[in-house]
């Protein structure tokens, strides 16, 4: 008798473990599906603001009709609601038609309203303000990133964004190596060329040393410069292309060819030796090779460009400009025609997405496995 009881208890235990495991799996699957349903349904029932405040017809029960119209312009009410016991002091041209005897409880306070005509038409002028603001048609565009990585380790990257109605370019030398035979000046990142939409051009701007960066061997300064210091004398811009830039007409560069200095200064007042532009000097190094006595910047600059032919305060226009630049790519120049690197567009980060097939937790697998093993052992013991 005791053996039968033991077998029954063992069987029930195995079934209990199996049931527990399957329930845990079903619960995890159900919770994931519920979460997805809640996410899809969120925000579908936003009925706020649907009652436009327009009251027509006879309303005798005015206990719940406590509309306070303070400072609203042109709120028109057509109907039989008459506030006979109210002193509408300060109201100009308030016309009320109809008959509502229960006016003691109808607390419509019209303080300081001008021309409140209750004709049945509701014109909320405040809601119409800003409809002509063209920046509302598009969200603020996200920055774009362009990068170059050569097989030798030569590298650079640029991030383009809009700030204070200017095109902002953060340019960085990311080199971890250089091609064989490169000199110390060849390693400098000296130009960044790109394409603006037709009818637009760079018309001016400025350049500062980038984040966590500093000047190296600038001969005309007592103390080397750091993040945020102006180096507009060392860089310039152009809109007619240059050797090695291919179809890209617009560029910033520390080189002199076809380049207009951001800051045109008298002789003897430059930051590093030569007047105005002195490229490759003033270019960006990442310290792969010893810099020697060359003036350079380690390892980034930020350029603020004024762009003509476009309104950069308009989000739609700026989004179009950045999209155009991204689609056409860019060229990075190293040294004086030493190397021209084509950009590759950095892919966007992968979006987080929930799995449609939830994976059971390890504990669930252990429960199910333990149940099956117990069942197998029980069956073998029964046969024996």
C-alpha positions as MATLAB code, in Angstrom:
seq = 'XXXXXXXXXXXXXXXXXXXXXXXXXXXXXXXXXXXXXXXXXXXXXXXXXXXXXXXXXXXXXXXXXXXXXXXXXXXXXXXXXXXXXXXXXXXXXXXXXXXXXXXXXXXXXXXXXXXXXXXXXXXXXXXXXXXXXXXXXXXXXXXXXXXXXXXXXXXXXXXXXXXXXXXXXXXXXXXXXXXXXXXXXXXXXXXXXXXXXXXXXXXXXXXXXXXXXXXXXXXXXXXXXXXXXXXXXXXXXXXXXXXXXXXXXXXXXXXXXXXXXXXXXXXXXXXXXXXXXXXXXXXXXXXXXXXXXXXXXXXXXXXXXXXXXXXXXXXXXXXXXXXXXXXXXXXXXXXXXXXXXXXXXXXXXXXXXXXXXXXXXXXXXXXXXXXXXXXXXXXXXXXX';
ca = [
       0.000    0.000    0.000;
       2.796    2.376    0.886;
       4.457    1.728   -2.516;
       1.283    2.714   -4.318;
       1.045    5.924   -2.294;
       4.687    6.687   -3.076;
       4.069    6.135   -6.803;
       0.998    8.352   -6.726;
       2.906   11.154   -4.926;
       5.796   10.859   -7.398;
       3.428   11.041  -10.351;
       1.621   14.044   -8.938;
       4.967   15.785   -8.284;
       6.087   15.240  -11.853;
       2.784   16.551  -13.212;
       2.990   19.539  -10.864;
       6.491   20.426  -12.089;
       5.431   20.094  -15.729;
       2.345   22.220  -15.179;
       4.338   24.862  -13.343;
       6.851   25.045  -16.191;
       4.213   25.347  -18.913;
       2.292   27.964  -16.927;
       5.437   30.054  -16.503;
       6.076   29.885  -20.256;
       2.482   30.805  -21.088;
       2.559   33.686  -18.614;
       5.712   35.177  -20.126;
       4.235   34.874  -23.623;
       0.962   36.472  -22.520;
       2.694   39.379  -20.737;
       4.730   40.216  -23.850;
       1.616   40.219  -26.048;
      -0.225   42.387  -23.497;
       2.652   44.883  -23.436;
       2.574   45.172  -27.215;
      -1.210   45.664  -27.208;
      -0.971   48.392  -24.557;
       1.713   50.139  -26.557;
      -0.356   50.060  -29.733;
      -3.465   51.343  -27.954;
      -1.822   54.142  -26.004;
      -2.807   57.584  -27.085;
      -5.855   56.473  -29.096;
      -8.418   58.089  -26.790;
      -7.317   61.665  -26.538;
     -10.678   63.407  -26.455;
      -9.534   66.441  -24.537;
     -10.393   69.742  -26.020;
     -13.267   68.480  -28.197;
     -15.842   70.633  -26.395;
     -15.421   73.914  -28.138;
     -17.459   75.972  -25.683;
     -20.291   76.713  -28.131;
     -23.684   76.504  -26.357;
     -26.908   76.656  -28.393;
     -30.483   76.137  -27.279;
     -32.373   76.556  -23.988;
     -30.576   75.397  -20.889;
     -32.658   75.489  -17.719;
     -30.318   73.454  -15.494;
     -27.478   75.900  -15.165;
     -26.022   74.478  -11.939;
     -23.304   72.635  -13.892;
     -22.819   75.354  -16.490;
     -20.047   77.361  -14.839;
     -18.125   78.673  -17.821;
     -15.488   81.226  -16.942;
     -14.565   83.248  -20.028;
     -11.639   85.282  -18.813;
      -9.662   87.174  -21.446;
     -11.026   85.143  -24.405;
     -11.559   87.058  -27.592;
     -14.517   86.396  -29.898;
     -16.227   83.596  -27.961;
     -19.732   83.520  -29.507;
     -22.666   81.777  -27.794;
     -25.975   81.495  -29.652;
     -28.841   80.344  -27.532;
     -31.244   80.985  -24.702;
     -28.758   81.429  -21.893;
     -29.417   84.861  -20.346;
     -27.396   86.043  -17.379;
     -29.929   88.446  -16.011;
     -28.496   88.847  -12.508;
     -24.895   89.631  -13.503;
     -23.249   92.984  -13.653;
     -20.888   92.629  -16.608;
     -18.698   95.552  -15.672;
     -15.925   96.335  -18.139;
     -17.496   94.276  -20.935;
     -17.933   96.001  -24.241;
     -20.711   95.002  -26.624;
     -21.812   91.792  -24.851;
     -25.095   90.758  -26.475;
     -27.104   87.902  -24.875;
     -30.375   86.609  -26.295;
     -32.763   84.043  -24.840;
     -34.464   83.271  -21.551;
     -32.814   81.413  -18.735;
     -34.625   81.880  -15.425;
     -32.060   80.039  -13.318;
     -29.408   82.698  -13.709;
     -28.349   82.771  -10.063;
     -26.383   79.532  -10.449;
     -25.019   80.279  -13.910;
     -21.697   81.861  -12.996;
     -20.438   83.230  -16.298;
     -17.770   85.728  -15.387;
     -16.838   87.966  -18.329;
     -13.976   89.999  -16.912;
     -12.179   92.351  -19.252;
     -13.625   90.772  -22.413;
     -13.953   93.036  -25.379;
     -16.543   92.399  -28.105;
     -17.828   89.049  -26.814;
     -20.635   88.417  -29.324;
     -22.530   85.188  -28.663;
     -23.578   84.445  -32.228;
     -22.732   80.735  -32.346;
     -19.343   81.134  -34.090;
     -16.263   80.287  -31.999;
     -13.042   81.938  -33.192;
     -10.107   81.258  -30.906;
      -7.537   83.732  -32.123;
      -4.949   82.490  -29.660;
      -4.997   79.038  -31.227;
      -4.440   80.580  -34.640;
      -1.310   82.404  -33.514;
       1.827   80.890  -34.938;
       0.083   79.127  -37.827;
       2.245   81.164  -40.178;
       5.419   79.982  -38.459;
       6.996   77.886  -41.196;
       9.350   76.210  -38.724;
       6.372   74.211  -37.425;
       6.044   72.274  -40.678;
       9.089   70.105  -39.949;
      10.773   68.853  -36.772;
      14.247   70.064  -35.925;
      16.635   68.059  -38.125;
      19.149   65.703  -36.530;
      22.901   66.081  -37.178;
      24.470   64.003  -39.945;
      27.816   62.233  -39.710;
      30.287   61.512  -42.504;
      33.427   59.454  -42.013;
      36.473   58.168  -43.864;
      38.557   55.126  -42.874;
      41.503   54.078  -45.019;
      43.150   50.664  -45.042;
      46.398   52.235  -43.805;
      44.713   53.634  -40.696;
      44.235   57.136  -42.109;
      40.873   58.443  -40.925;
      38.621   61.452  -40.379;
      35.046   62.261  -39.468;
      32.699   65.246  -39.702;
      29.396   66.017  -38.011;
      27.132   68.620  -39.602;
      24.273   70.308  -37.774;
      22.434   73.629  -37.588;
      22.972   76.127  -34.764;
      22.151   79.824  -34.467;
      21.128   79.915  -38.149;
      24.539   78.636  -39.226;
      25.862   75.353  -40.610;
      28.071   73.848  -37.888;
      30.826   71.419  -38.927;
      32.796   69.474  -36.307;
      35.873   68.121  -38.086;
      38.164   65.529  -36.455;
      41.352   63.722  -37.524;
      40.846   60.109  -36.349;
      43.923   58.568  -37.996;
      45.528   55.559  -36.323;
      48.119   55.087  -39.064;
      49.348   56.610  -42.326;
      50.301   55.271  -45.768;
      53.908   54.322  -46.333;
      56.067   57.301  -47.260;
      53.891   59.926  -45.577;
      55.726   62.937  -44.133;
      54.801   64.719  -40.920;
      52.837   67.354  -42.912;
      51.061   64.732  -45.049;
      49.329   63.352  -41.962;
      47.519   66.665  -41.340;
      43.819   66.850  -42.200;
      43.701   70.072  -44.218;
      40.337   70.218  -46.055;
      36.737   69.043  -45.947;
      34.756   69.323  -49.210;
      31.025   68.743  -49.621;
      28.056   69.755  -51.788;
      25.415   72.359  -50.966;
      22.092   72.559  -52.845;
      21.937   74.696  -55.985;
      21.554   78.404  -55.261;
      23.325   78.222  -51.895;
      26.932   78.979  -50.970;
      29.256   79.621  -48.036;
      29.478   83.395  -47.512;
      31.551   83.578  -44.333;
      31.978   82.181  -40.849;
      34.544   81.361  -38.203;
      36.585   78.454  -36.824;
      37.426   77.541  -33.221;
      39.459   74.728  -31.695;
      37.237   71.721  -30.969;
      36.486   69.748  -27.834;
      39.486   68.440  -25.877;
      41.814   69.853  -28.538;
      44.681   72.353  -28.597;
      47.243   74.021  -30.850;
      50.751   72.631  -31.347;
      53.771   74.768  -32.267;
      51.822   77.954  -33.044;
      54.771   80.338  -33.220;
      53.008   83.679  -32.781;
      51.285   82.976  -29.449;
      52.802   83.053  -25.984;
      50.589   80.216  -24.726;
      49.221   77.464  -26.960;
      45.487   77.708  -27.632;
      42.772   75.367  -26.363;
      39.120   74.412  -26.789;
      36.966   77.283  -28.019;
      39.857   79.580  -29.011;
      39.403   81.283  -32.370;
      41.652   80.028  -35.183;
      39.814   81.678  -38.084;
      43.128   83.046  -39.365;
      44.303   79.488  -40.122;
      41.253   78.344  -42.108;
      39.093   79.572  -44.980;
      36.298   78.535  -47.319;
      35.508   78.159  -51.012;
      32.617   77.509  -53.409;
      34.357   76.664  -56.679;
      35.901   73.302  -55.911;
      39.575   72.376  -55.919;
      42.012   69.681  -56.995;
      40.899   66.268  -55.745;
      37.449   67.392  -54.584;
      35.632   65.856  -57.548;
      32.122   67.278  -57.932;
      32.162   68.897  -54.493;
      32.290   72.684  -54.894;
      31.939   73.806  -51.267;
      34.739   73.350  -48.751;
      36.654   74.560  -45.719;
      40.437   74.348  -45.809;
      43.734   75.464  -44.303;
      45.235   75.489  -47.817;
      45.574   78.662  -49.894;
      44.395   77.459  -53.316;
      40.900   78.813  -54.196;
      40.362   79.566  -50.504;
      38.979   82.780  -48.954;
      40.242   83.334  -45.381;
      37.572   83.467  -42.703;
      39.539   86.316  -41.143;
      41.684   88.475  -43.398;
      44.364   90.067  -41.208;
      47.338   92.381  -41.758;
      50.819   90.866  -42.076;
      52.538   89.908  -38.844;
      49.384   89.198  -36.846;
      48.767   85.581  -37.798;
      48.736   82.838  -35.145;
      51.366   80.743  -36.875;
      54.053   82.211  -39.123;
      52.609   83.027  -42.527;
      49.948   85.615  -43.177;
      46.403   84.272  -43.129;
      46.353   80.742  -44.549;
      49.532   78.697  -44.290;
      48.442   75.166  -45.043;
      49.236   72.396  -44.507;
      50.203   74.197  -41.278;
      47.149   74.824  -39.162;
      45.734   71.454  -40.211;
      44.617   68.711  -37.831;
      46.894   65.986  -36.471;
      46.115   62.904  -34.434;
      49.747   62.388  -33.438;
      50.480   59.343  -35.588;
      53.835   60.796  -36.715;
      56.025   63.264  -34.808;
      54.849   66.724  -35.775;
      58.334   68.283  -35.745;
      58.223   72.070  -35.905;
      55.020   72.309  -37.940;
      52.150   74.340  -36.476;
      49.038   72.209  -36.193;
      45.904   71.543  -34.138;
      45.353   68.364  -32.155;
      42.889   67.045  -33.240;
      39.605   68.865  -34.047;
      38.011   72.152  -35.037;
      34.441   73.448  -35.132;
      33.469   75.678  -38.044;
      30.414   77.964  -38.017;
      29.403   78.723  -41.610;
      27.034   81.405  -42.867;
      25.119   80.014  -45.848;
      23.533   82.347  -48.413;
      20.475   81.466  -50.480;
      18.625   79.599  -47.715;
      16.812   80.360  -44.465;
      18.521   78.257  -41.808;
      15.916   79.279  -39.228;
      13.368   77.213  -41.167;
      13.439   73.567  -40.119;
      12.151   72.381  -43.499;
      14.944   74.186  -45.364;
      17.642   72.999  -42.964;
      16.407   69.403  -43.125;
      16.539   69.599  -46.916;
      20.090   71.008  -46.840;
      21.432   68.359  -44.468;
      19.734   65.608  -46.428;
      21.340   66.880  -49.631;
      24.811   66.969  -48.073;
      24.333   63.454  -46.669;
      23.210   62.008  -50.002;
      26.194   63.484  -51.865;
      28.896   62.557  -49.334;
      32.183   64.411  -48.841;
      35.947   64.400  -49.416;
      38.655   64.663  -46.727;
      42.040   66.017  -47.850;
      45.295   65.172  -46.052;
      48.416   67.289  -46.463;
      48.872   69.211  -49.682;
      47.190   66.852  -52.187;
      48.781   63.927  -50.310;
      45.569   61.914  -50.007;
      41.842   62.414  -50.711;
      39.491   60.187  -48.761;
      35.879   59.562  -49.786;
      33.357   59.554  -46.975;
      31.101   56.719  -46.036;
      27.826   57.588  -44.393;
      27.583   56.287  -40.838;
      24.506   54.063  -40.510;
      21.907   55.087  -37.897;
      21.937   53.112  -34.639;
      19.594   50.095  -34.682;
      16.176   50.814  -33.267;
      15.095   48.892  -30.187;
      12.398   46.444  -31.163;
      10.486   43.919  -29.083;
      10.673   40.302  -30.131;
       7.423   38.913  -31.498;
       8.456   35.435  -30.304;
       9.313   35.708  -26.608;
      12.037   33.377  -25.356;
      11.253   31.540  -22.132;
      13.456   32.261  -19.138;
      16.102   29.665  -18.207;
      14.171   28.773  -15.055;
      11.173   27.782  -17.182;
      13.326   25.442  -19.276;
      14.745   23.881  -16.096;
      11.277   23.206  -14.706;
      10.083   21.550  -17.907;
      13.277   19.491  -18.224;
      13.068   18.363  -14.610;
       9.466   17.308  -15.150;
      10.310   15.222  -18.214;
      13.265   13.556  -16.499;
      11.115   12.676  -13.521;
       8.419   11.265  -15.796;
      10.961    9.126  -17.711;
      12.414    7.828  -14.459;
       8.975    7.009  -13.094;
       7.991    5.083  -16.243;
      11.226    3.075  -16.232;
      10.774    2.205  -12.582;
       7.202    1.140  -13.221;
       8.244   -1.201  -16.065;
      10.971   -2.741  -13.943;
];
